[in-house]
Amino acid sequence: MDVTSAISPALVASGLREQICGMAAKFEGLMTSDFASDFIKRVNDKRHLLEPAWNERWQDLCNGKLLFEDLRKTGHFKGDLLRLKKEIVGLMRSRETTSFKTLATSFRSLLGAKV
């Protein structure tokens, strides 16, 4: 029942107090336990579980175009996306990364050039 639709203010107050007490009871365990160390342990456990799959498949799982668009939407990047992409490709080329070599090979094969 929606407590705010109760007939009298006393019933509304009683219902809200009951809901608040219920929520507070859920948090009591957090207040008595060592929240910080428990949180750190859970994050580390999750990281150890997910890291092997991530290291193998991150290039398949990541969408760089979507990342740039999301960064712009959230205000982390303001500027010309094309210019940023060109700068990143330039850095990849200068560092001779595996990703750049794969990308260059793909472009050459799409354009019909000899690899």
C-alpha positions as CSV (number, residue, x, y, z in Angstrom):
1,M,0.0,0.0,0.0
2,D,1.2,3.5,-0.8
3,V,1.4,5.1,2.7
4,T,1.0,8.6,1.3
5,S,-2.5,7.7,0.1
6,A,-3.7,7.0,3.7
7,I,-6.7,8.9,4.9
8,S,-5.2,10.6,7.9
9,P,-1.8,12.3,8.6
10,A,-1.3,9.9,11.5
11,L,-1.6,6.9,9.3
12,V,0.8,8.5,6.7
13,A,3.3,9.2,9.5
14,S,3.0,5.7,10.9
15,G,3.4,4.1,7.5
16,L,6.4,6.2,6.6
17,R,8.0,5.5,10.0
18,E,7.6,1.8,9.4
19,Q,9.2,2.0,5.9
20,I,12.1,4.1,7.3
21,C,12.7,1.7,10.1
22,G,12.7,-1.2,7.6
23,M,15.3,0.6,5.5
24,A,17.4,1.5,8.5
25,A,17.4,-2.2,9.6
26,K,18.9,-3.1,6.2
27,F,21.8,-0.7,6.8
28,E,22.6,-1.8,10.4
29,G,24.8,-4.7,9.1
30,L,26.9,-2.3,7.1
31,M,27.4,0.0,10.1
32,T,28.6,-2.8,12.4
33,S,30.8,-4.6,9.9
34,D,34.1,-3.5,8.5
35,F,32.5,-2.1,5.3
36,A,35.7,-0.8,3.8
37,S,37.7,-4.0,4.0
38,D,34.6,-6.1,2.9
39,F,34.1,-3.8,-0.1
40,I,37.8,-3.9,-1.1
41,K,37.8,-7.7,-0.8
42,R,34.6,-8.0,-3.0
43,V,36.1,-5.7,-5.7
44,N,39.4,-7.6,-5.7
45,D,37.5,-11.0,-6.0
46,K,35.4,-9.7,-8.9
47,R,38.5,-8.3,-10.6
48,H,40.3,-11.6,-10.3
49,L,37.3,-13.3,-11.7
50,L,36.8,-11.0,-14.7
51,E,40.3,-10.0,-15.5
52,P,41.4,-13.1,-17.5
53,A,38.4,-12.8,-19.8
54,W,38.9,-9.1,-20.2
55,N,42.6,-9.4,-21.0
56,E,41.8,-11.9,-23.8
57,R,38.7,-10.1,-25.3
58,W,38.9,-6.4,-24.4
59,Q,39.4,-5.5,-28.1
60,D,36.2,-7.4,-29.1
61,L,34.2,-6.0,-26.1
62,C,35.1,-2.3,-26.5
63,N,33.5,0.0,-28.9
64,G,35.8,3.0,-29.3
65,K,33.2,5.0,-31.3
66,L,30.6,4.6,-28.5
67,L,33.3,5.5,-25.9
68,F,34.1,8.8,-27.7
69,E,30.4,9.6,-28.1
70,D,29.7,8.9,-24.4
71,L,32.7,10.9,-23.3
72,R,31.3,13.9,-25.2
73,K,27.8,13.4,-23.9
74,T,28.9,13.3,-20.3
75,G,31.1,16.4,-20.8
76,H,34.5,14.8,-20.4
77,F,35.5,15.8,-23.9
78,K,34.6,19.0,-25.7
79,G,36.0,19.3,-29.1
80,D,36.3,17.9,-32.6
81,L,36.0,14.1,-32.4
82,L,37.6,13.6,-35.8
83,R,40.7,15.5,-34.7
84,L,40.9,13.5,-31.6
85,K,40.7,10.2,-33.5
86,K,43.4,11.4,-35.9
87,E,45.7,12.2,-33.0
88,I,45.1,8.8,-31.4
89,V,45.8,7.0,-34.7
90,G,48.9,9.1,-35.0
91,L,50.1,8.1,-31.6
92,M,49.3,4.4,-32.3
93,R,51.3,4.7,-35.6
94,S,54.3,6.3,-33.8
95,R,54.3,3.6,-31.1
96,E,53.9,0.8,-33.7
97,T,51.1,-0.8,-31.6
98,T,49.6,-4.2,-32.5
99,S,46.2,-2.5,-32.8
100,F,47.6,0.0,-35.4
101,K,49.3,-2.8,-37.4
102,T,46.0,-4.7,-37.5
103,L,44.0,-1.6,-38.4
104,A,46.5,-0.7,-41.2
105,T,46.4,-4.2,-42.6
106,S,42.6,-4.2,-42.6
107,F,42.5,-0.9,-44.4
108,R,45.0,-2.0,-47.0
109,S,43.1,-5.2,-47.7
110,L,39.8,-3.2,-48.0
111,L,41.4,-0.8,-50.4
112,G,43.0,-3.6,-52.4
113,A,46.6,-2.6,-51.7
114,K,49.3,-5.1,-51.1
115,V,49.9,-5.9,-47.5
